[in-house]
Amino acid sequence: MGTTKKWGSILLSVSMVAGLLAACGGNSGSGDNGAKEPAPAGNGGEAAADDTSPITFTFYGADESPNWQKMQDAVGKVITERTGVTLDAEYAVGDSSQKIALIAASGDYPDLISPKGELSKLVDAGAMIDLTDLIEEHAPNLKKLFGDQIKRLRYSEEDPSIYVIPTYAEVGGEGLEAGGGFELQHRVVKELGYPKIRTVKDFENAIKAYLEKHPTDENGNPNIGLTLNADDWRMYISVTNPAFYTTGAPDDGEYHIDIDTQEVTYHFRRPVEKEYFRWLNHMNAEGLLDKESFVQKYDQYKAKIASGRVLGLIDQRWDFADGENALKAEGKFEYGYGHYPVTLTEEYKDTSYWPTGFMAGNGVGITVDNPDPVRAIKFLDFLASDEGQILDNWGVEGQHYVIENGKRVIPADVLEKKKNDPAGFQKESGVGFYHNLGAHYGDGVLDPTGNYYTTAFPEQIIATYNDVEKETLAAYGLQTWKDHFPKGEEFPVRPWGAAWNIQVPSDSDTNILAEKMKGITWKRIPEIILAKPEEFDAKWDAYQQELLDAGVEKMEDGYEALVKERVKLWNE
């Protein structure tokens, strides 16, 4: 492995020795110490375990967090009280890939960073510390949480360092709360007598029937059948990912991988996906697709949803939640959305819950500029502790939940705020702000007291539904939206986890070609959807040839090698 990849570890070892030799020593905060070397860690050794003296770490996160309260929310204050740590955080606005590239090139790194799929740029720059020894010596909660899955934290077969603590993957349990699929407003399905919503044609028919009855809202503004979010990377979520979800393939990012041979295909080259995009082309031709879908910005997308005029969505709830939450805050619950496992035809199953096993991957790492890596890993370890998990998921005892007969219970007034004003509740409580900062257990996992770590268990999920949502669910014979979807056990476990979190070396031909394919796809797919139906086949064929001419097969071969390496690394 390259010398730069190990430099952070060498420097860390020097700093830890210095810390152990020092009789005492304060920390220097998060300022630039003038060299790319971590400062001595607190009082050194185990004496630093109880160090809660104030320290500020700079942090960059590749996800947006518009409601971030700078740790002045209730949960943030407790975390600071228990660890001494405050985060001077910057979160992404839009696509973060260019920002990560600039950070990597600058040589000036935040103390902690969550780069998502751009980690390889930072590793190649020598920016990241190998966390292996830090976890072993200072992070008992992380060791307990990951258990024998900790081997999956390794970066690659060539470089087995641990550069990030996975924070986007749950350990144990399974997702119990559906937030994806296709969405229809509750008022739409109620008006139509709760029709079966199983295929794209069913979804289309519901939108069309409602628009014929109600072409405008109460103010005379036109209702919108379906709008898509194609602003930056959200193109994946709302426009292109549904092509595989609706045609029987799991989410492996931009690739389809044969479960037996691990042969890789750029998923847009699957013939069946052509038919999904043909349907979107048809929706546009019928006037059911928002004409602004491919030019609107994210804020405009959310504002349309908040207006109540959008009947249908194809998205994940975390992407449209701000708009829906605004409707809930106004008491317009009938304008909220249900989740439906829609596929191209009934021969396919929605694959939202295709299991991955523990898939490690994206998370938070410590950079070589961090002034106190031991305090930093102990901060991350606290978030992985039972206390940290409960703060993240439930909030502060006495404020956001109480203990009744040994069980955590959310009081009625708090539950009402969570249901009716989710954004306001989060700003005040901080519940959820720290989820992607720390490692965590999955839904359905019990803590040592016999309580669930998360609030996403059936009884609590049902309690958070408003009356309109419960009415819709009851009409379909469901208790939760998850009940609507195919179960995980209906699919085989993929030995590579989820391929979208495989790190591709930033300077590799595979990565360079992937960027080229993305540019072609993001240009051609909107053109194909908006084309006249009689032009669809010719434009699709030209797009496929353009991919071949640009080297798509070479990219597929390169990615296939990475998938097979992942399978070997994780299953040896």
N, C-alpha and C positions, 0 to 999 in steps of 0.2 A: 504494500500500500504506500501511497505517497507520503513524503515527509510532512507536508503541510497538514495532512489529515490528522497526524499524531501530535502536532506541535502544541495544541491546546492541552492535551493530556500530560505532556512533559512539563509544561509550565504549571499545571495544576498540582502535579506531584511536588514540585519545588515549593509552591506556596503552602501546601499542607505541612511539609516538613518545617518550614519557617514558622507556621502557626503553632506546631507542637513544641518548638523550642522557646517560643515567647512566653514569658510569665504572664503577661497581660497584653491586651492590644485592642483598641477600638476599631470599628469599621469606618470606612471613609465615605459612606453613602454611595451614590451612583455616578459620581463625577469621573471625568477622564483622568486616569492616574499617570498619563503621559507615556505609557508603554502598553503593548499588547500582552499584559501579564496580570493574572488575577492577584489582588492584594491578599495578604494573610487573612485567614478566615477566623474572625471573631477571636475568642480566647483559645481556640484550637481544641482538637479532640472532642471528647464528650462534654467538656465544660461548656461548649457552645450550644448544647442541646436546649438549654433553658434560656438562651439569649433572646430576649424580646426587645432589646434596645432598638430605637427607630432606625430603619434603613429604607432607602428608596431605590427601587430597581426600575430602569427604563424597560419598556416592553413594546413590541410591535406585534399586532395580530392581523393575519391575512383575511379575516372575516370582518364585516362591518359590525359595529355596535353603537348605533346612533343614540341609544338611551343610556350609555355608560355614565355613571355618576361619580367617577374618580374615587371609588371606594368609600364614598360618603353615605351610601345606603346602609341599611341595618346590618346586612350580612358582611359587607366590606369592613365595617367598623369592628366587628367581632374578629374577623380574620386578622386585621392589623393588630388588635389587642393581643391575640394569641401568638402571633409570629413576629410582631414588630415591623412587618413588611408593608410598605405602600407601593403601589405601582403607578409610575408616571407613564401612562399607556397611550399609544397611538394605534388607532384601528384603521383598516383599509377603507377607502372610498372607491367603490367600483372594483375593477380588476386589479389585483395586487401583484401580478407577476412582474410588471415593470418596476414597481417599487422594490420588490425583493432583489431583482437584478441590480438595481442602483445601490442598495445596501451592501450586497456582496462585493460590488466593484469598488465601493468607497473605502473599504478597510476600517470603517467606523461603525460599530455594531451596537444595537441595543443590548442591554444586559440579558434579557430573555426575549425569545422570539418564537412565534408560531407561524411558520412559513407555508403550511399546507403542502401542496405538491411541488413547491420550489426549493425544497431542502437541498437538493443536489447542488444548486448554485452556491449555497453557503458552505457546504462541505468541501466543494472544489476550491473555494477561496480560503480554506483553513480557518473559517470563522467559528466552528462549533467545537465544543468540548466533548470528549468521550465521557459519558455519564456512568460507565460500567462500575468503576471503583466507588464513585460517589454514592450510587444506589446501594452497593454492598455495605458500605461503612456507615451511611447516614440516613438511610431511607427504609426503615423496617415496614412502614405501611405500604409503600410501593411494592416491596418484595412480597408481602402477604397478598396484596391485591392481584398481582400478576401471576404469582405462583410459578408453576412449570411452564406457563406461557411466556415467561420473560425471554426465552430464546427468540421469540418472534420480534423482539425489539431491535435485533441486530440489523445493521444497515445493509450489508450484503455478504455474500460468501467470501469475497476478496477482502472486504473491510468489515469485520464483525463488531465494530464499535456501536455503542448505543448513543445516538445523537439527539433523540427526542423522547419524551415521555408521551405515549399515545393518549390523546385526549378526545379523539373523535370516534373511538371504538369502545364499546362497553365490554366489561368482563362478566361473563355469565348472564343468565336470563335471556330475554328476547324483547324486541319492541312490542309493546302492548297497545300503543296508541297510534292509530293510523292518521297520517297527515298528508298522504299523497294520493295517487290515483287521479281521476277526473272529478272536478267539483261542479255541483249545481246548487244554486240558491234554493233554500227551503221553500220559498214561495212558489218556485217553478214546479217542483214535483208535487206540492200540495194541490195547486190549481189543476194539475193534470191527473189527479187521483193516484199519485205515487206509482207511476209506471215502472216497469222493469228497465233498469239502466245497466246493461251488461256489455254491449258492443258500441263501437263508435257510431253506428247507425242509430241505436237507441238514444245516445247522447244528442246526436244531431236532431232527431225527431222531437225530442223534448224542447230543445231551444227553439226550433222552428215553430212548433205549435204555440208556445208561449208568446213568441214575438208577433205571431199573427193576431193574437188576442190583445196584446199589450205592446204595440210598437214604441210607445213613449212612456216615460214615468209621469208622476202626478204633476210635474211642472212643465210637461211638454217636451222634455229632452229625450232624444232617441235612446232606447235601451240598446245594449250591445250584446250580441249573442255570445261570442267567444273572443277573448283577447289573450294574446301571448306576450310573454316578457322576453324580449330578445336583446336586452341591454347588456353588453359585454358578456361576461362568462355565464350570465343567466340564460343565454341561448341554450346551453346544455340542458338546464333544468326544465324549461318550459317548452322548448321547440324540438330538440334532437333526442334527448333521453327517452321520451315517451315512445319513440319508434321501436326501441327494444322492449320496453315494459309491456307494450301492447301486442307484441309478436312472439312471446314465449321465451325471451332471452333475459338473463340477469344483468344487473348493473356492473359491468366491467369497464366503465369509462367509455372510451371511444372504440373499444374492441369487442369482438365476439370470440370466445375461446371454447373450443371443443372440449367437453368435460373428460373425454377418454384420451384423446391424442394431444391435447393442449395446442392444437393448431390454431393460429391467430388470424382473424380477418378483421379489417377495418369495418365496423358494423354497418356502415352505410352501403357496403357492397353486398349485403344480404338481399336477395331479390324480394323477400317479403316486406322489407322496410320500404321499398319503393311504393308499395300499396298503401302504407300508412301516410306517406307524404302525398300520394294521389288523393287521399281523403281530405287532407288539409287544403289541397288545391281546389277540390270540390266545394269545401266549406267557404272558401274565398269567392268562388264563382257564384255561389248561392247567396252571397251577401250576408253570411252568418259569421264571418271572421272580421274582426276589427281591422279596418284599413290602416290604422296607425300602428299595428302590432310590431312592425319592423323599423319604425322610426321613433317611437316614444321612448323616453327615458324612464328609469326605474321609478322616480318620484311621480311621474305622470301615470304610470301603471297603477301604483298604489292609490293615487288620488281618484282614478276611475272606479276602482273597487270600493273606495270609501264613499263614493257618490251613490252606491247602491244600484247603478245601472247595468253592471256586468252580470249576466245570467250564468255564464259558464267559464271555468278556468281549467287549464291543464298545468298543474304546478304542485309544489310542496308547500304545506301551510306556513313553514318558517319564512318562505319567500313572499307570501301575500298577507301575512298575519297583521301587519301594521294597518292595512286597509280594512280588513275584517274587524279588527279590534276597534277601529274608529266607529264602525257601524254599531258594534255592541255597546260602546260607551254612550251612544245616542238612543239605546233601547230598540234599535232596528234589527231585532234578532232574526226576523224572517228573511232578511237579506244576507244572512250568513250562509255558509256552504257545508254541504255534506260531501262525503268522500266515496267514490264509486270505483270498483275494480274493472274498469273498462278495457276491453281488448279489441283488436281489429275484427275478429269474428269469434264465435263461441268455441272454436277448436283450440284457442289459446287461453292460458291462465295468466292473470296479472302476476308479475314476479317480484313485487315489492318486498316480500318476506322470504326470498330465496336466501338460505343461510350462508354465512361466510366463515363460521367459526370466529375465533378472536383474530381480528385482522391487523392489529397494530397499526403501523403507518403514521399518518399525520399527527403532529402533536407539538409540545413546547420543549424547546431546548435552551441550553445555557451557552452563551458565547464566550470567546476568549477575552472579551472586554469586561466581563462581569467582575466587579471588585471583590465579591465574596461568594464563590461557587458553593461553599458548604451551606451558608445561610440560604442560598437560592434553592438548593436541592431539598433542604429541610422545609422550606416554604411549600414546594411542590409535594413533599411528603405529607405535610399537614393537610393539604387539600384531598389527599388520598386516604386520610384517616377516617374512622367512623364519624368523628365529630365534624370533619370537613365535608364528608358526604352528606350528612344531615343538614348542615348549613346550606349547602348548595341546592339541595332538593326541597327541603322543607322550610328553611328560614331559621329564625331565632325562636327558641322556646319561650312561651309567654306572650310573644308578639304575633307569630304566624302559625303556631300550633301549640297544643297543650297535651299533657299526658293524662289519659283517662283509663283506669283499669289496666295500666301497663301498655296502652296503645297510643301512638301519636294520632291526634285528631285535629283537623283544621276547623276552628270555630266558624259558626254560620256567617258572621259578618265578614270575616276574612275570605271565606269561600265565595261570598257574593261579589266581593271586589275582584277576586281572581277570575270569576266568570264574566262579569260585566265590564270590567276595565282592566284587562290583562296588562296593558302597557303601564298604566298608572301604578298597578300593584308591583310590577317589577322595579320601577324606578324607586319606589319607597323601600321595598324589601331587599332588593338585590338578588332575589331567588332567580337562578338561571344565568346571571352575569358571569359566573365563575366556572360554568360547566365545561367550556372548552379550554380552560386554563389548567384543569386537573384531570388526572385519571379517575375513572369511576366505574362502579358496578352497574349492571344492566337492570332493566325493569324486571320485577318479580323475584329479585334476590333479597333474602332476609338477612338482617344484621344480627349480632349476638343477643339482642333483646327480643327477637322474634318479630320485629317490625320490618317493613319494607324499607330499603334504602331510598327508593324513589317514590314519588306520589303517583306514578303511572301504574297502578294496579287496578283491576276492574272496578271495585267498589268506589275508589276515589275518582277514577276517570268518569264514571257515571255521575258522580256528585258534582263534577265541574260542568256538565252539560246544562244549558239553559232549557227552559220548557219547550221552546220551539224545536230545538235539536232533538230533545227526547221524543217529541211527537213524531218527527220524521223517522227516527230510528224505530219506534214502535210500529209505525205503518209498514216498515220493511221486516218486522219480526226480529230486530236486532237489539242488543243491549249496548254494544259499542261499535264504532266504525270498523275496528279490526275484525269483528265477526263477519264482515262482508267479504273479506279478502282470503285468498288461498293461504293455507297454513304452511309454515316453514318445512314441516316434515313431508310435505308433498314434493319436495325438491331434493336432489343430492347435494351434499356439502362440497363446495369447491375447495380443492386443496391449496389454492393460491390466495384464498380469502376473497378480496375484491381487487381486481387488477388496477382500478383507478388509483390506488394508493401505492403502487409500485413506483419507486423513484427511478427516473430515467436520467442517466448522466447528462448533464447540461450541454456538454460539448460533443456528444455522440451523434453519429449520423441519424440514429433513430429519433432523437429529440429534434434535430434540425428538420428532418422530414415530417415529423408530427406537426411542427409549427406550419410547414408548408401546406399540409393537408387541411389543417384547421382554417387557414386563410381561404383556401379553395371552397371548403364546405360552407363556411359562414357567408361567403358571397353567393354561392350557387343555390343553397337550399331556400333562402328567401325568394330568389328569382323564380325558382321552380314552383313554389307554393303560390306565388302571385301571377304566374303565367296563365294564359288562356288554356282551358282544358285540352284543346286540340294540339297545343304545343308541348304538353307535359312530357310525353314519351321522348321526343327529340331532345328536349332540354336535359332530361334525366340521362339519356345515353351519352350526351356530350359531357356531362358532369363525370360520369363513370370513366370515360376515356381520358379526361383531364387528370383524374386521380392516377390512372395507370401511367400516363406520360410523366407525371411528377414523381414517380417512384414509390407508389403505395405498397407494392409487393416487397420491396426492400425494407420498408418500414415495418411491415408485418413480420418479416423474418427476424428483424432485430428485436422486436417486442416479444416474439415467441421465445427467444433465447432468455429474455429477462423473466418471463413467466416460469419457464422451466427451472431457472436458477432459484426463484422464489419457492417453488414447490420443494426443491431439494433442501433449501435452507430451513424451511419450516417443518419438514416432515422427515428429516434424517434421524 
